[in-house]
Amino acid sequence: MTDFVFSQPEAYEVKIGDRVYRRPGDPPLEEVIEMLQKEKAKEDSLDATVSGAHGRDEL
């Protein structure tokens, strides 16, 4: 069953009962989410810095 699930491109992790399965070599989902949140926070702070600089120039 896990082979079928992981043959789907959008499948990353599946939980069956108490066991969690993911593709070999992939990090745990929690690590991926944390990494994406850090990237987004970094982009948001960069965007705020850039838009803040433009706002001061226009005034």
N, C-alpha and C positions, 0 to 999 in steps of 0.2 A: 504494500500500500504506500509506503513512504517513497518508493521509486517512482510511482505514478505521480504523487504530489510534487516531488522535486523535479519532475520533467516539465512542470508548468513554470514559465519564466517569472511569474509574479510570486511564486512560493518561496518563502525564505525560511520559515520555521513552522513546525507543526507539533502540537501537543496531543498525545494519545494517552489518556489516563493521567498518570503522574509523570510520565516520561516526555521529554522534549527532544525533538529531532531537528537537526539542521544540516545543511549541506556540509560535507567535509571541508575543513579549511576556513569556513565562514566564522566570524566572531559572533558571540552571543548578541541577540537582538538589543539588549540593554546597552551594550557598548556602541552599537551602530547609532541608536537613538541619541546617546550622549554626544557622540562625535558630530552628528548633524545639528544638534542644539548649539554646540560650541561654534560651529561654522556659521550658523544663522546669527548668533549673537555678535560674532566678529563682523559679519557683513552689515548688520544693523548699526553697530557702533561706527563703522566706516562711513555708512550712508549718512548718519547723523553729523559726523565731522564734516563731510563734504557739503551737505546742505546748510550746515551752520556757517561755513565759510562763505558760501554764495549769498546767504542772507545778509551778512555783514557788508559784503561788497555792494549790494544793491541799495542799501540804505545810504 
